[in-house]
Amino acid sequence: MTNYLKLIRWPNLLMIAIFQYALRYLLVAPILDYQEKGLIISHFDFFLLVFSTICVAAGGYAVNDIEDMAIDNINKPLKVIVGVKIKEETANNFYTTITFIGVAIGFYLSFVKDIRLIGFIQIFSAGFLFFYTTTYKCMPLIGNLIIGLLTGITALMVIIAEPAAMTDPAVLMFTGSYIVFAFTMTVLREMIKDLEDHKGDNSCGCKTLPVLIGNMPVKIIAGLISCFIVIALIWIQISTKQWQDKLSFIYVTGLVTTPMLLLSYFIFKAEDIKDFAKCSLLSKIIMFTGIISIIVFYFSSKQ
């Protein structure tokens, strides 16, 4: 069981579930309740939506490890799961089963529960995850953008499930901010991971951006993206006078903006695989603290 949990990157799946639940119950629901609109789909149906998303994402992680066995044997030989701890055939069967479950639940929600587009989004996501791993991942920048897009879609599904949310300016504005943050942070982290995996990608003919143009230009691009996120966060804090809400201001400054500044510095200073691995971990932590800010904003507004 432990090996399967590692295969599907369970902490990442937990983050997806927290993100979707926080968006629905701590952002979308309060706004719609305030306007006396309320939520339409049941708690159980929303659980199925989240479970469907997790299954598709888990399948994506599984097929990624299956296709990356040669690269992973170079980049992280001690962490290889497929072919060492789980047979390749077993991993393939697991990927097929869990992806089918995710897509099937999506179509059940679309055609039985009338939550439109969810089934098509899930099969689109599953297809893109497969082709990302087999083709797009080894194409400069395209693979990074695809993963960023799919991350944003996890948030988009939350408002697609509620017709009232799709036409509410406040919901679209706040949810859109988180979608942009999730997309940008994911693209940044994928670039950092490409830098970290440069050696294995190059050996296996995977033409990622660092392999194509070198580490230094990609470091500069990643550092500039990180700086852009910092500037955007500071601008939002200033324009909204966030300091008037001490709890959210302290949280965002201490656990999102400041770590982003540190990440920018660490990216420019990184020299080897260990340095890029630390940057990748920090970017994941920032992604998590950024998502958790929904919870902080919710309770802060109640004071």
C-alpha positions as a Markdown table, in Angstrom:
| # | Residue | x | y | z |
|---|---|---|---|---|
| 1 | Met | 0.0 | 0.0 | 0.0 |
| 2 | Thr | 2.8 | 2.4 | 0.9 |
| 3 | Asn | 4.4 | 2.0 | -2.6 |
| 4 | Tyr | 1.1 | 2.8 | -4.3 |
| 5 | Leu | 0.6 | 5.9 | -2.2 |
| 6 | Lys | 4.1 | 7.0 | -3.2 |
| 7 | Leu | 3.3 | 6.2 | -6.8 |
| 8 | Ile | 0.2 | 8.5 | -6.9 |
| 9 | Arg | 1.9 | 11.3 | -4.9 |
| 10 | Trp | -0.7 | 11.2 | -2.1 |
| 11 | Pro | 0.3 | 14.6 | -0.6 |
| 12 | Asn | -0.4 | 16.3 | -4.0 |
| 13 | Leu | -3.8 | 14.6 | -4.2 |
| 14 | Leu | -4.6 | 15.7 | -0.7 |
| 15 | Met | -3.7 | 19.3 | -1.8 |
| 16 | Ile | -6.1 | 19.0 | -4.7 |
| 17 | Ala | -8.9 | 17.8 | -2.4 |
| 18 | Ile | -8.3 | 20.6 | 0.1 |
| 19 | Phe | -8.2 | 23.2 | -2.7 |
| 20 | Gln | -11.5 | 22.1 | -4.2 |
| 21 | Tyr | -13.3 | 21.8 | -0.8 |
| 22 | Ala | -11.9 | 25.1 | 0.4 |
| 23 | Leu | -13.0 | 26.9 | -2.8 |
| 24 | Arg | -16.5 | 25.5 | -2.6 |
| 25 | Tyr | -17.3 | 25.8 | 1.1 |
| 26 | Leu | -15.2 | 28.8 | 2.1 |
| 27 | Leu | -15.3 | 31.0 | -1.0 |
| 28 | Val | -18.1 | 30.1 | -3.4 |
| 29 | Ala | -20.8 | 29.1 | -0.8 |
| 30 | Pro | -20.4 | 32.2 | 1.4 |
| 31 | Ile | -20.7 | 34.5 | -1.6 |
| 32 | Leu | -23.8 | 32.7 | -3.0 |
| 33 | Asp | -25.4 | 32.5 | 0.5 |
| 34 | Tyr | -24.9 | 36.2 | 1.0 |
| 35 | Gln | -26.8 | 36.8 | -2.3 |
| 36 | Glu | -29.5 | 34.2 | -1.2 |
| 37 | Lys | -28.6 | 31.9 | -4.1 |
| 38 | Gly | -27.1 | 28.9 | -2.3 |
| 39 | Leu | -25.4 | 25.7 | -3.6 |
| 40 | Ile | -27.3 | 23.3 | -5.8 |
| 41 | Ile | -25.4 | 20.1 | -6.0 |
| 42 | Ser | -25.4 | 17.9 | -2.9 |
| 43 | His | -22.5 | 17.3 | -0.6 |
| 44 | Phe | -22.2 | 13.7 | -1.8 |
| 45 | Asp | -22.2 | 14.7 | -5.5 |
| 46 | Phe | -19.4 | 17.2 | -4.8 |
| 47 | Phe | -17.5 | 14.5 | -3.0 |
| 48 | Leu | -17.8 | 12.3 | -6.1 |
| 49 | Leu | -16.5 | 15.3 | -8.2 |
| 50 | Val | -13.5 | 15.6 | -5.9 |
| 51 | Phe | -12.9 | 11.8 | -5.9 |
| 52 | Ser | -13.1 | 11.7 | -9.7 |
| 53 | Thr | -10.5 | 14.5 | -9.9 |
| 54 | Ile | -8.2 | 12.7 | -7.5 |
| 55 | Cys | -8.5 | 9.4 | -9.5 |
| 56 | Val | -7.6 | 11.1 | -12.8 |
| 57 | Ala | -4.7 | 13.0 | -11.2 |
| 58 | Ala | -3.5 | 9.7 | -9.5 |
| 59 | Gly | -3.6 | 8.0 | -12.9 |
| 60 | Gly | -1.5 | 10.8 | -14.3 |
| 61 | Tyr | 1.2 | 10.4 | -11.6 |
| 62 | Ala | 1.2 | 6.6 | -12.2 |
| 63 | Val | 1.6 | 6.8 | -16.0 |
| 64 | Asn | 4.3 | 9.4 | -15.5 |
| 65 | Asp | 6.4 | 7.0 | -13.4 |
| 66 | Ile | 5.7 | 4.2 | -15.9 |
| 67 | Glu | 6.9 | 6.2 | -18.8 |
| 68 | Asp | 9.8 | 7.8 | -16.9 |
| 69 | Met | 11.5 | 4.6 | -15.7 |
| 70 | Ala | 14.7 | 5.2 | -17.7 |
| 71 | Ile | 14.9 | 8.9 | -16.8 |
| 72 | Asp | 14.2 | 8.3 | -13.1 |
| 73 | Asn | 16.9 | 5.6 | -12.9 |
| 74 | Ile | 19.4 | 8.4 | -13.7 |
| 75 | Asn | 17.8 | 11.3 | -11.8 |
| 76 | Lys | 16.6 | 9.5 | -8.7 |
| 77 | Pro | 17.7 | 5.8 | -8.7 |
| 78 | Leu | 16.8 | 5.3 | -5.0 |
| 79 | Lys | 13.3 | 6.6 | -5.4 |
| 80 | Val | 12.2 | 4.5 | -8.4 |
| 81 | Ile | 9.0 | 2.6 | -7.8 |
| 82 | Val | 7.8 | 1.1 | -11.1 |
| 83 | Gly | 9.9 | -1.8 | -12.1 |
| 84 | Val | 11.5 | -2.1 | -8.6 |
| 85 | Lys | 8.8 | -2.1 | -6.0 |
| 86 | Ile | 5.8 | -2.4 | -8.3 |
| 87 | Lys | 5.9 | -4.5 | -11.5 |
| 88 | Glu | 5.4 | -2.4 | -14.7 |
| 89 | Glu | 2.4 | -4.5 | -15.8 |
| 90 | Thr | 0.8 | -4.1 | -12.4 |
| 91 | Ala | 1.4 | -0.4 | -12.5 |
| 92 | Asn | -0.2 | -0.2 | -16.0 |
| 93 | Asn | -3.3 | -2.1 | -14.8 |
| 94 | Phe | -3.5 | 0.2 | -11.8 |
| 95 | Tyr | -3.2 | 3.3 | -14.0 |
| 96 | Thr | -5.9 | 2.1 | -16.4 |
| 97 | Thr | -8.3 | 1.1 | -13.6 |
| 98 | Ile | -8.0 | 4.3 | -11.5 |
| 99 | Thr | -8.3 | 6.5 | -14.6 |
| 100 | Phe | -11.4 | 4.7 | -15.8 |
| 101 | Ile | -13.0 | 5.1 | -12.4 |
| 102 | Gly | -12.3 | 8.8 | -12.4 |
| 103 | Val | -13.7 | 9.4 | -16.0 |
| 104 | Ala | -16.7 | 7.1 | -15.3 |
| 105 | Ile | -17.7 | 9.1 | -12.2 |
| 106 | Gly | -17.3 | 12.3 | -14.2 |
| 107 | Phe | -19.7 | 11.1 | -16.9 |
| 108 | Tyr | -22.1 | 9.8 | -14.2 |
| 109 | Leu | -22.2 | 13.3 | -12.7 |
| 110 | Ser | -22.7 | 14.8 | -16.2 |
| 111 | Phe | -25.5 | 12.6 | -17.5 |
| 112 | Val | -27.2 | 11.4 | -14.3 |
| 113 | Lys | -26.7 | 14.4 | -12.0 |
| 114 | Asp | -26.7 | 17.0 | -14.8 |
| 115 | Ile | -23.4 | 18.6 | -13.7 |
| 116 | Arg | -22.5 | 19.5 | -17.3 |
| 117 | Leu | -19.0 | 19.3 | -18.8 |
| 118 | Ile | -17.5 | 17.4 | -15.8 |
| 119 | Gly | -17.3 | 14.1 | -17.7 |
| 120 | Phe | -15.7 | 15.7 | -20.7 |
| 121 | Ile | -13.3 | 17.7 | -18.6 |
| 122 | Gln | -12.2 | 14.5 | -16.9 |
| 123 | Ile | -11.6 | 12.6 | -20.1 |
| 124 | Phe | -9.9 | 15.6 | -21.6 |
| 125 | Ser | -7.6 | 15.8 | -18.5 |
| 126 | Ala | -6.9 | 12.1 | -18.5 |
| 127 | Gly | -6.0 | 12.3 | -22.2 |
| 128 | Phe | -3.7 | 15.3 | -21.7 |
| 129 | Leu | -2.0 | 13.6 | -18.8 |
| 130 | Phe | -1.3 | 10.6 | -20.9 |
| 131 | Phe | 0.0 | 12.5 | -23.9 |
| 132 | Tyr | 1.9 | 14.9 | -21.6 |
| 133 | Thr | 3.9 | 12.0 | -20.2 |
| 134 | Thr | 4.4 | 10.2 | -23.6 |
| 135 | Thr | 5.0 | 13.3 | -25.8 |
| 136 | Tyr | 4.5 | 16.8 | -24.5 |
| 137 | Lys | 6.7 | 16.4 | -21.4 |
| 138 | Cys | 9.8 | 16.3 | -23.6 |
| 139 | Met | 8.8 | 19.3 | -25.6 |
| 140 | Pro | 10.1 | 22.7 | -24.4 |
| 141 | Leu | 7.6 | 24.7 | -22.3 |
| 142 | Ile | 4.5 | 23.0 | -23.8 |
| 143 | Gly | 4.5 | 20.3 | -21.1 |
| 144 | Asn | 4.9 | 22.9 | -18.4 |
| 145 | Leu | 2.0 | 24.9 | -19.7 |
| 146 | Ile | -0.2 | 21.8 | -19.9 |
| 147 | Ile | 0.3 | 20.9 | -16.3 |
| 148 | Gly | -0.4 | 24.5 | -15.3 |
| 149 | Leu | -3.6 | 24.4 | -17.3 |
| 150 | Leu | -4.7 | 21.2 | -15.7 |
| 151 | Thr | -4.0 | 22.5 | -12.3 |
| 152 | Gly | -6.2 | 25.6 | -13.0 |
| 153 | Ile | -9.0 | 23.3 | -14.3 |
| 154 | Thr | -9.3 | 21.6 | -10.8 |
| 155 | Ala | -10.4 | 25.0 | -9.5 |
| 156 | Leu | -12.6 | 25.7 | -12.6 |
| 157 | Met | -14.6 | 22.5 | -12.0 |
| 158 | Val | -15.8 | 23.8 | -8.6 |
| 159 | Ile | -17.6 | 26.8 | -10.2 |
| 160 | Ile | -18.7 | 24.8 | -13.3 |
| 161 | Ala | -20.6 | 22.6 | -10.9 |
| 162 | Glu | -22.7 | 25.5 | -9.6 |
| 163 | Pro | -24.5 | 27.5 | -12.4 |
| 164 | Ala | -25.0 | 30.5 | -10.2 |
| 165 | Ala | -21.3 | 30.7 | -9.5 |
| 166 | Met | -20.5 | 30.8 | -13.3 |
| 167 | Thr | -22.4 | 34.1 | -13.6 |
| 168 | Asp | -21.4 | 35.7 | -10.3 |
| 169 | Pro | -18.7 | 38.5 | -10.7 |
| 170 | Ala | -17.4 | 38.1 | -7.2 |
| 171 | Val | -17.0 | 34.3 | -7.4 |
| 172 | Leu | -15.3 | 34.6 | -10.8 |
| 173 | Met | -12.9 | 37.4 | -9.6 |
| 174 | Phe | -11.8 | 35.6 | -6.4 |
| 175 | Thr | -11.7 | 32.1 | -8.0 |
| 176 | Gly | -9.9 | 33.5 | -11.0 |
| 177 | Ser | -7.2 | 34.9 | -8.7 |
| 178 | Tyr | -6.6 | 31.5 | -7.3 |
| 179 | Ile | -6.6 | 29.9 | -10.7 |
| 180 | Val | -4.0 | 32.3 | -12.0 |
| 181 | Phe | -1.9 | 31.7 | -8.8 |
| 182 | Ala | -2.2 | 27.9 | -9.2 |
| 183 | Phe | -1.4 | 28.0 | -12.9 |
| 184 | Thr | 1.7 | 30.3 | -12.5 |
| 185 | Met | 3.1 | 28.5 | -9.5 |
| 186 | Thr | 2.7 | 25.1 | -11.3 |
| 187 | Val | 4.4 | 26.4 | -14.5 |
| 188 | Leu | 7.2 | 27.7 | -12.3 |
| 189 | Arg | 7.6 | 24.5 | -10.3 |
| 190 | Glu | 7.6 | 22.4 | -13.6 |
| 191 | Met | 10.5 | 24.6 | -14.8 |
| 192 | Ile | 12.4 | 24.0 | -11.6 |
| 193 | Lys | 11.8 | 20.3 | -11.9 |
| 194 | Asp | 13.1 | 20.4 | -15.5 |
| 195 | Leu | 16.3 | 22.0 | -14.2 |
| 196 | Glu | 16.5 | 19.4 | -11.5 |
| 197 | Asp | 16.0 | 16.5 | -14.0 |
| 198 | His | 18.3 | 18.0 | -16.7 |
| 199 | Lys | 20.9 | 15.2 | -16.6 |
| 200 | Gly | 18.4 | 12.3 | -17.0 |
| 201 | Asp | 16.3 | 14.2 | -19.6 |
| 202 | Asn | 19.3 | 14.9 | -21.7 |
| 203 | Ser | 20.6 | 11.3 | -21.5 |
| 204 | Cys | 17.2 | 10.0 | -22.6 |
| 205 | Gly | 16.7 | 12.5 | -25.4 |
| 206 | Cys | 14.0 | 14.5 | -23.7 |
| 207 | Lys | 14.1 | 18.0 | -25.1 |
| 208 | Thr | 13.0 | 20.1 | -22.2 |
| 209 | Leu | 13.7 | 23.8 | -22.0 |
| 210 | Pro | 17.0 | 23.4 | -20.0 |
| 211 | Val | 18.2 | 20.7 | -22.4 |
| 212 | Leu | 17.4 | 22.9 | -25.4 |
| 213 | Ile | 18.8 | 26.3 | -24.3 |
| 214 | Gly | 20.8 | 25.4 | -21.1 |
| 215 | Asn | 20.3 | 25.8 | -17.4 |
| 216 | Met | 21.2 | 29.5 | -17.0 |
| 217 | Pro | 18.6 | 31.0 | -19.4 |
| 218 | Val | 15.9 | 28.8 | -17.8 |
| 219 | Lys | 17.1 | 29.9 | -14.3 |
| 220 | Ile | 16.7 | 33.5 | -15.4 |
| 221 | Ile | 13.2 | 32.8 | -16.8 |
| 222 | Ala | 12.1 | 30.9 | -13.7 |
| 223 | Gly | 13.6 | 33.6 | -11.4 |
| 224 | Leu | 11.7 | 36.4 | -13.4 |
| 225 | Ile | 8.4 | 34.4 | -13.1 |
| 226 | Ser | 9.0 | 34.1 | -9.4 |
| 227 | Cys | 9.7 | 37.9 | -9.1 |
| 228 | Phe | 6.5 | 38.6 | -11.1 |
| 229 | Ile | 4.5 | 36.6 | -8.6 |
| 230 | Val | 6.1 | 38.5 | -5.7 |
| 231 | Ile | 5.2 | 41.8 | -7.4 |
| 232 | Ala | 1.7 | 40.7 | -8.1 |
| 233 | Leu | 1.2 | 39.6 | -4.5 |
| 234 | Ile | 2.5 | 42.9 | -3.1 |
| 235 | Trp | 0.4 | 44.9 | -5.5 |
| 236 | Ile | -2.7 | 43.0 | -4.4 |
| 237 | Gln | -1.9 | 43.5 | -0.8 |
| 238 | Ile | -1.4 | 47.3 | -1.3 |
| 239 | Ser | -4.4 | 47.8 | -3.6 |
| 240 | Thr | -6.7 | 46.0 | -1.2 |
| 241 | Lys | -5.1 | 47.6 | 1.9 |
| 242 | Gln | -4.7 | 44.2 | 3.3 |
| 243 | Trp | -2.9 | 45.5 | 6.4 |
| 244 | Gln | -6.3 | 46.5 | 7.7 |
| 245 | Asp | -7.0 | 42.8 | 8.2 |
| 246 | Lys | -4.1 | 41.9 | 10.5 |
| 247 | Leu | -4.6 | 38.1 | 10.4 |
| 248 | Ser | -4.7 | 37.7 | 6.6 |
| 249 | Phe | -1.9 | 40.3 | 6.1 |
| 250 | Ile | 0.5 | 38.6 | 8.5 |
| 251 | Tyr | -0.4 | 35.2 | 7.0 |
| 252 | Val | 0.1 | 36.2 | 3.3 |
| 253 | Thr | 3.2 | 38.3 | 4.1 |
| 254 | Gly | 4.9 | 35.6 | 6.3 |
| 255 | Leu | 3.9 | 32.4 | 4.5 |
| 256 | Val | 3.4 | 33.4 | 0.8 |
| 257 | Thr | 5.0 | 36.7 | -0.2 |
| 258 | Thr | 8.2 | 36.3 | 1.9 |
| 259 | Pro | 8.8 | 32.7 | 0.9 |
| 260 | Met | 8.3 | 33.7 | -2.8 |
| 261 | Leu | 11.1 | 36.3 | -2.3 |
| 262 | Leu | 13.3 | 33.6 | -0.9 |
| 263 | Leu | 12.4 | 31.3 | -3.7 |
| 264 | Ser | 13.4 | 34.0 | -6.3 |
| 265 | Tyr | 16.8 | 34.3 | -4.5 |
| 266 | Phe | 17.3 | 30.5 | -4.3 |
| 267 | Ile | 16.5 | 30.0 | -7.9 |
| 268 | Phe | 19.2 | 32.5 | -9.0 |
| 269 | Lys | 21.7 | 31.0 | -6.6 |
| 270 | Ala | 21.0 | 27.3 | -7.5 |
| 271 | Glu | 23.9 | 25.4 | -9.0 |
| 272 | Asp | 23.2 | 21.7 | -8.7 |
| 273 | Ile | 20.5 | 19.1 | -8.4 |
| 274 | Lys | 20.2 | 19.5 | -4.6 |
| 275 | Asp | 19.7 | 23.2 | -4.9 |
| 276 | Phe | 17.0 | 22.8 | -7.5 |
| 277 | Ala | 15.4 | 20.1 | -5.4 |
| 278 | Lys | 15.2 | 22.5 | -2.5 |
| 279 | Cys | 13.6 | 25.1 | -4.8 |
| 280 | Ser | 11.1 | 22.6 | -6.0 |
| 281 | Leu | 10.1 | 21.7 | -2.4 |
| 282 | Leu | 9.8 | 25.4 | -1.4 |
| 283 | Ser | 7.6 | 26.1 | -4.4 |
| 284 | Lys | 5.3 | 23.2 | -3.4 |
| 285 | Ile | 5.1 | 24.6 | 0.2 |
| 286 | Ile | 4.2 | 28.0 | -1.2 |
| 287 | Met | 1.6 | 26.5 | -3.4 |
| 288 | Phe | 0.1 | 24.8 | -0.3 |
| 289 | Thr | 0.2 | 28.0 | 1.9 |
| 290 | Gly | -1.3 | 29.9 | -1.0 |
| 291 | Ile | -4.3 | 27.5 | -1.2 |
| 292 | Ile | -4.7 | 27.4 | 2.6 |
| 293 | Ser | -5.1 | 31.2 | 2.5 |
| 294 | Ile | -8.7 | 30.6 | 1.5 |
| 295 | Ile | -9.3 | 29.2 | 5.0 |
| 296 | Val | -7.5 | 32.1 | 6.6 |
| 297 | Phe | -9.5 | 34.7 | 4.6 |
| 298 | Tyr | -12.7 | 32.9 | 5.5 |
| 299 | Phe | -12.1 | 32.9 | 9.3 |
| 300 | Ser | -10.6 | 36.4 | 9.1 |
| 301 | Ser | -13.8 | 37.8 | 7.5 |
| 302 | Lys | -15.8 | 36.3 | 10.4 |
| 303 | Gln | -14.0 | 38.3 | 13.0 |
